[in-house]
Amino acid sequence: MRTTLDLPDETFRQLKAQAALNGLKLKELVTQLIQRGLANGEPTPVSGKQAESLPVAIKRVPASPLTPALTNAQLHAMLDEEDVAHYQKAFNQPGSPQ
């Protein structure tokens, strides 16, 4: 079954990186984690909706070009590059497990 989840950016990046490190597809890892959570019993009830952050306004300078629209492929490539840089930095720090 297909569904849509709205995840915080940092959670998505962590999931994507963990899936890549384990050689899994993102949907395989999410399925495993959900099944594991369901097997552990009843979830803790959440009181109220978490506060959502507001979008950041970008000031536009008159007569300057607009920010170009990016395709999904371009956005995914940018996120992949950020993920790789983040984990390379984390694993190259002194005292990090290798």
TORNUTOR-648851 format. One line per field, with one value per atom (N, C-alpha, C): residue in three letters; z, x, y; atom name. Coordinates in nm, 4 decimals, always signed. Atoms other than C-alpha are relative to their C-alpha. Layout:
BEGIN
residu c(ALA|...);
pz c(Z|...);
px c(X|...);
py c(Y|...);
atome c(CA|...);
//
This chain:
BEGIN
residu c(MET|MET|MET|ARG|ARG|ARG|THR|THR|THR|THR|THR|THR|LEU|LEU|LEU|ASP|ASP|ASP|LEU|LEU|LEU|PRO|PRO|PRO|ASP|ASP|ASP|GLU|GLU|GLU|THR|THR|THR|PHE|PHE|PHE|ARG|ARG|ARG|GLN|GLN|GLN|LEU|LEU|LEU|LYS|LYS|LYS|ALA|ALA|ALA|GLN|GLN|GLN|ALA|ALA|ALA|ALA|ALA|ALA|LEU|LEU|LEU|ASN|ASN|ASN|GLY|GLY|GLY|LEU|LEU|LEU|LYS|LYS|LYS|LEU|LEU|LEU|LYS|LYS|LYS|GLU|GLU|GLU|LEU|LEU|LEU|VAL|VAL|VAL|THR|THR|THR|GLN|GLN|GLN|LEU|LEU|LEU|ILE|ILE|ILE|GLN|GLN|GLN|ARG|ARG|ARG|GLY|GLY|GLY|LEU|LEU|LEU|ALA|ALA|ALA|ASN|ASN|ASN|GLY|GLY|GLY|GLU|GLU|GLU|PRO|PRO|PRO|THR|THR|THR|PRO|PRO|PRO|VAL|VAL|VAL|SER|SER|SER|GLY|GLY|GLY|LYS|LYS|LYS|GLN|GLN|GLN|ALA|ALA|ALA|GLU|GLU|GLU|SER|SER|SER|LEU|LEU|LEU|PRO|PRO|PRO|VAL|VAL|VAL|ALA|ALA|ALA|ILE|ILE|ILE|LYS|LYS|LYS|ARG|ARG|ARG|VAL|VAL|VAL|PRO|PRO|PRO|ALA|ALA|ALA|SER|SER|SER|PRO|PRO|PRO|LEU|LEU|LEU|THR|THR|THR|PRO|PRO|PRO|ALA|ALA|ALA|LEU|LEU|LEU|THR|THR|THR|ASN|ASN|ASN|ALA|ALA|ALA|GLN|GLN|GLN|LEU|LEU|LEU|HIS|HIS|HIS|ALA|ALA|ALA|MET|MET|MET|LEU|LEU|LEU|ASP|ASP|ASP|GLU|GLU|GLU|GLU|GLU|GLU|ASP|ASP|ASP|VAL|VAL|VAL|ALA|ALA|ALA|HIS|HIS|HIS|TYR|TYR|TYR|GLN|GLN|GLN|LYS|LYS|LYS|ALA|ALA|ALA|PHE|PHE|PHE|ASN|ASN|ASN|GLN|GLN|GLN|PRO|PRO|PRO|GLY|GLY|GLY|SER|SER|SER|PRO|PRO|PRO|GLN|GLN|GLN);
pz c(+0.0000|+0.0000|+0.0000|+0.0109|-0.0817|+0.0937|-0.0875|+0.1693|-0.0012|-0.0072|+0.2285|+0.1464|-0.1354|+0.5466|-0.0057|-0.0110|+0.6483|+0.1148|-0.1002|+0.8301|+0.0127|-0.0138|+0.9762|-0.0855|+0.0889|+0.7478|+0.0636|-0.0662|+1.0032|+0.0152|-0.0118|+1.0620|-0.1348|+0.1332|+0.6868|-0.0357|+0.0314|+0.6492|+0.0777|-0.0803|+0.9348|-0.0554|+0.0585|+0.7859|-0.1304|+0.1306|+0.4400|+0.0158|-0.0233|+0.5711|+0.0586|-0.0612|+0.7875|-0.1033|+0.1055|+0.4929|-0.0920|+0.0886|+0.2732|+0.0678|-0.0724|+0.5404|+0.0153|-0.0150|+0.5764|-0.1329|+0.1312|+0.2020|-0.0249|+0.0150|+0.2219|-0.0768|+0.0560|+0.0306|+0.1166|-0.1056|+0.2348|+0.0472|-0.0388|+0.2259|+0.0771|-0.0753|+0.3491|+0.1454|-0.1356|+0.6496|+0.0779|-0.0681|+0.7333|+0.0374|-0.0288|+0.7091|+0.1185|-0.1125|+0.9417|+0.1319|-0.1231|+1.1960|+0.0491|-0.0384|+1.1915|+0.0566|-0.0490|+1.2296|+0.1381|-0.1303|+1.5177|+0.1071|-0.0946|+1.6865|+0.0340|-0.0250|+1.6461|+0.0852|-0.0765|+1.7881|+0.1466|-0.1376|+2.1009|+0.0838|-0.0789|+2.2069|-0.0347|+0.0186|+2.2463|-0.0063|+0.0049|+2.1405|+0.1131|-0.1016|+2.3917|-0.0605|+0.0566|+2.3419|-0.0071|+0.0205|+2.2071|+0.0414|-0.0441|+2.3789|-0.0864|+0.0837|+2.1265|-0.1189|+0.1205|+1.7932|+0.0256|-0.0168|+1.7869|-0.0778|+0.0663|+1.6992|-0.1296|+0.1291|+1.3346|-0.0208|+0.0240|+1.2347|-0.1246|+0.1123|+1.0005|-0.1095|+0.1072|+0.6599|+0.0157|-0.0077|+0.6365|-0.1262|+0.1147|+0.4140|-0.0561|+0.0659|+0.1622|-0.0605|+0.0494|+0.0956|-0.1447|+0.1413|-0.2738|-0.0279|+0.0397|-0.4071|-0.1334|+0.1273|-0.6755|-0.1140|+0.1226|-1.0290|+0.0034|-0.0018|-0.9228|-0.0534|+0.0537|-1.0824|+0.1114|-0.0960|-0.9112|+0.0290|-0.0322|-0.7357|-0.0999|+0.1023|-1.0020|+0.0630|-0.0447|-0.9671|-0.0232|+0.0113|-0.9086|-0.0218|+0.0193|-1.0239|+0.1230|-0.1108|-0.7772|-0.0040|+0.0133|-0.9122|+0.0510|-0.0471|-0.8464|+0.1521|-0.1454|-0.4931|+0.0687|-0.0586|-0.4192|-0.0083|+0.0142|-0.5527|+0.1046|-0.1016|-0.3226|+0.1391|-0.1302|-0.0222|+0.0146|-0.0038|-0.1107|+0.0305|-0.0230|-0.1233|+0.1450|-0.1396|+0.2154|+0.0945|-0.0843|+0.3663|+0.0018|+0.0097|+0.2414|+0.0753|-0.0691|+0.3655|+0.1510|-0.1437|+0.7056|+0.0614|-0.0568|+0.7608|-0.0157|+0.0119|+0.6282|+0.1123|-0.1082|+0.8751|+0.1344|-0.1275|+1.1593|+0.0209|-0.0147|+1.0898|-0.0027|+0.0053|+1.0404|+0.1221|-0.1197|+1.3771|+0.0975|-0.0989|+1.6471|+0.1035|-0.1014|+1.8866|-0.0544|+0.0557|+1.6452|-0.0314|+0.0293|+1.5964|-0.1490|+0.1408|+1.2748|-0.0310);
px c(+0.0846|+0.0000|+0.0892|-0.0761|+0.1245|-0.0621|+0.0470|+0.1019|+0.1022|-0.0893|+0.2553|+0.0227|-0.0364|+0.4406|+0.0652|-0.0625|+0.5360|+0.0991|-0.1049|+0.8690|+0.0822|-0.0942|+1.0948|+0.1242|-0.1157|+1.3947|+0.1112|-0.1095|+1.6476|-0.0314|+0.0397|+1.4529|+0.0146|-0.0132|+1.4362|+0.1463|-0.1433|+1.8105|+0.0611|-0.0523|+1.8869|-0.0462|+0.0526|+1.6607|+0.0721|-0.0629|+1.8098|+0.1455|-0.1399|+2.1666|+0.0116|-0.0046|+2.0973|-0.0331|+0.0343|+1.9339|+0.1200|-0.1159|+2.2358|+0.1135|-0.1071|+2.4805|-0.0282|+0.0378|+2.2859|-0.0310|+0.0254|+2.2442|-0.1463|+0.1436|+1.8654|-0.0615|+0.0797|+1.6082|-0.0664|+0.0630|+1.4474|-0.1289|+0.1272|+1.1090|+0.0208|-0.0287|+1.2661|+0.0347|-0.0379|+1.4226|-0.1207|+0.1184|+1.1026|-0.0947|+0.0867|+0.9020|+0.0533|-0.0601|+1.1467|-0.0205|+0.0127|+1.1371|-0.1444|+0.1415|+0.7568|-0.0396|+0.0333|+0.7248|+0.0608|-0.0656|+0.9745|-0.0752|+0.0756|+0.7828|-0.1340|+0.1290|+0.4517|+0.0167|-0.0246|+0.6011|+0.0303|-0.0357|+0.7142|-0.1208|+0.1190|+0.3567|-0.0628|+0.0772|+0.1342|+0.0900|-0.0783|+0.2768|-0.0398|+0.0272|+0.3019|-0.0915|+0.0893|+0.0092|+0.0688|-0.0574|+0.1094|-0.1038|+0.0943|-0.0490|+0.0169|-0.0043|-0.1267|+0.0912|-0.0815|+0.0295|+0.1294|-0.1280|+0.3976|-0.0034|-0.0053|+0.4647|+0.0788|-0.0681|+0.5539|+0.0703|-0.0723|+0.8161|-0.0567|+0.0507|+0.7090|+0.1053|-0.0985|+0.8715|+0.0786|-0.0859|+1.1584|-0.0194|+0.0177|+1.0923|+0.1365|-0.1252|+1.3635|-0.0196|+0.0115|+1.4155|+0.0473|-0.0334|+1.4150|+0.0432|-0.0505|+1.6205|-0.0633|+0.0623|+1.4298|+0.1019|-0.0804|+1.5657|+0.1025|-0.0906|+1.7555|-0.0767|+0.0689|+1.6819|-0.0695|+0.0709|+1.4320|+0.0805|-0.0629|+1.5479|-0.0519|+0.0466|+1.5395|-0.0758|+0.0727|+1.2946|+0.0891|-0.0806|+1.4606|-0.0918|+0.0762|+1.3426|+0.0167|-0.0134|+1.2863|+0.1352|-0.1294|+1.5974|+0.1122|-0.1024|+1.8053|-0.0050|+0.0135|+1.6652|+0.0539|-0.0502|+1.7372|+0.1525|-0.1462|+2.0917|+0.0639|-0.0528|+2.1471|-0.0071|+0.0128|+2.0144|+0.1011|-0.0987|+2.2362|+0.1391|-0.1304|+2.5417|+0.0130|-0.0026|+2.4503|+0.0150|-0.0082|+2.4024|+0.1416|-0.1353|+2.7386|+0.0980|-0.0902|+2.9164|-0.0190|+0.0296|+2.7424|+0.0631|-0.0514|+2.8393|+0.1502|-0.1453|+3.1921|+0.0599|-0.0469|+3.2365|-0.0110|+0.0226|+3.0884|+0.0999|-0.0893|+3.3082|+0.1463|-0.1394|+3.6265|+0.0407|-0.0331|+3.6066|+0.0770|-0.0748|+3.8539|-0.0964|+0.0822|+3.6976|-0.1255|+0.1218|+3.4260|+0.0287|-0.0205|+3.3738|+0.0250|-0.0324|+3.5227|+0.0018);
py c(-0.1174|+0.0000|+0.1239|-0.1244|+0.3481|+0.1022|-0.1073|+0.6327|+0.1123|-0.1149|+0.9731|+0.0343|-0.0403|+1.0679|+0.1370|-0.1315|+1.4203|-0.0086|+0.0168|+1.3816|+0.1274|-0.1115|+1.6483|-0.0274|+0.0150|+1.7105|-0.0824|+0.0703|+1.5868|-0.1483|+0.1408|+1.2639|-0.0694|+0.0572|+1.2036|-0.0235|+0.0145|+1.2615|-0.1162|+0.1100|+1.0217|-0.1350|+0.1239|+0.7544|-0.0342|+0.0217|+0.7976|-0.0445|+0.0354|+0.7814|-0.1400|+0.1322|+0.4769|-0.1078|+0.0958|+0.2992|-0.0219|+0.0114|+0.3740|-0.0768|+0.0691|+0.2574|-0.1497|+0.1405|-0.0697|-0.0677|+0.0569|-0.1229|-0.0312|+0.0206|-0.0946|+0.1149|-0.1091|+0.1022|+0.0702|-0.0782|+0.3780|-0.0659|+0.0601|+0.2056|-0.1304|+0.1232|-0.1213|+0.0326|-0.0382|+0.0513|+0.0519|-0.0541|+0.2441|-0.1138|+0.1144|-0.0791|-0.0796|+0.0737|-0.2577|+0.0741|-0.0780|+0.0242|+0.0046|-0.0016|+0.0433|-0.1358|+0.1342|-0.3350|-0.0246|+0.0151|-0.3304|+0.0788|-0.0823|-0.0482|-0.0618|+0.0642|-0.2284|-0.1259|+0.1223|-0.5490|+0.0302|-0.0368|-0.3606|+0.0397|-0.0298|-0.2891|+0.1322|-0.1220|+0.0124|+0.1232|-0.1240|+0.3491|+0.0945|-0.1007|+0.6292|+0.1054|-0.1010|+0.8682|+0.1368|-0.1327|+1.2072|+0.1026|-0.1032|+1.5056|+0.1234|-0.1200|+1.7772|-0.0162|+0.0016|+1.8478|+0.0765|-0.0686|+1.9373|+0.1312|-0.1302|+2.2973|-0.0129|+0.0028|+2.3311|+0.1333|-0.1241|+2.5814|+0.0671|-0.0774|+2.8552|+0.0080|-0.0126|+2.8897|+0.1299|-0.1171|+3.1338|+0.0822|-0.0894|+3.4319|+0.0373|-0.0368|+3.5064|+0.1384|-0.1371|+3.8743|+0.0044|-0.0127|+3.9503|+0.1423|-0.1309|+4.2356|+0.0358|-0.0397|+4.4281|-0.0015|+0.0067|+4.3802|-0.1129|+0.1151|+4.0667|-0.1207|+0.1170|+3.7295|-0.0789|+0.0832|+3.5017|-0.1264|+0.1269|+3.1889|-0.1038|+0.0942|+2.9164|-0.1167|+0.1185|+2.6307|-0.1212|+0.1214|+2.2961|-0.1196|+0.1227|+1.9569|-0.0882|+0.0937|+1.6743|-0.0696|+0.0667|+1.5035|+0.0902|-0.0930|+1.8164|+0.0139|-0.0096|+1.8470|-0.1248|+0.1246|+1.4805|-0.0075|-0.0004|+1.5181|+0.0910|-0.0923|+1.8181|-0.0636|+0.0660|+1.6233|-0.1129|+0.1074|+1.3268|+0.0557|-0.0623|+1.5545|+0.0469|-0.0448|+1.7060|-0.1183|+0.1192|+1.3590|-0.0563|+0.0542|+1.2359|+0.0899|-0.0936|+1.5503|-0.0081|+0.0072|+1.5259|-0.1249|+0.1240|+1.1626|-0.0130|-0.0014|+1.2063|+0.0840|-0.0875|+1.4912|-0.0716|+0.0690|+1.2841|-0.1137|+0.1149|+0.9809|+0.0389|-0.0449|+1.1853|+0.0814|-0.0752|+1.3626|-0.0895|+0.0787|+1.2522|-0.0577|+0.0643|+1.0036|-0.0624|+0.0613|+0.8928|-0.1473|+0.1423|+0.5179|-0.0211|+0.0245|+0.3829|-0.1451);
atome c(N|CA|C|N|CA|C|N|CA|C|N|CA|C|N|CA|C|N|CA|C|N|CA|C|N|CA|C|N|CA|C|N|CA|C|N|CA|C|N|CA|C|N|CA|C|N|CA|C|N|CA|C|N|CA|C|N|CA|C|N|CA|C|N|CA|C|N|CA|C|N|CA|C|N|CA|C|N|CA|C|N|CA|C|N|CA|C|N|CA|C|N|CA|C|N|CA|C|N|CA|C|N|CA|C|N|CA|C|N|CA|C|N|CA|C|N|CA|C|N|CA|C|N|CA|C|N|CA|C|N|CA|C|N|CA|C|N|CA|C|N|CA|C|N|CA|C|N|CA|C|N|CA|C|N|CA|C|N|CA|C|N|CA|C|N|CA|C|N|CA|C|N|CA|C|N|CA|C|N|CA|C|N|CA|C|N|CA|C|N|CA|C|N|CA|C|N|CA|C|N|CA|C|N|CA|C|N|CA|C|N|CA|C|N|CA|C|N|CA|C|N|CA|C|N|CA|C|N|CA|C|N|CA|C|N|CA|C|N|CA|C|N|CA|C|N|CA|C|N|CA|C|N|CA|C|N|CA|C|N|CA|C|N|CA|C|N|CA|C|N|CA|C|N|CA|C|N|CA|C|N|CA|C|N|CA|C|N|CA|C|N|CA|C|N|CA|C|N|CA|C|N|CA|C|N|CA|C|N|CA|C|N|CA|C|N|CA|C|N|CA|C|N|CA|C|N|CA|C|N|CA|C|N|CA|C|N|CA|C|N|CA|C);
//
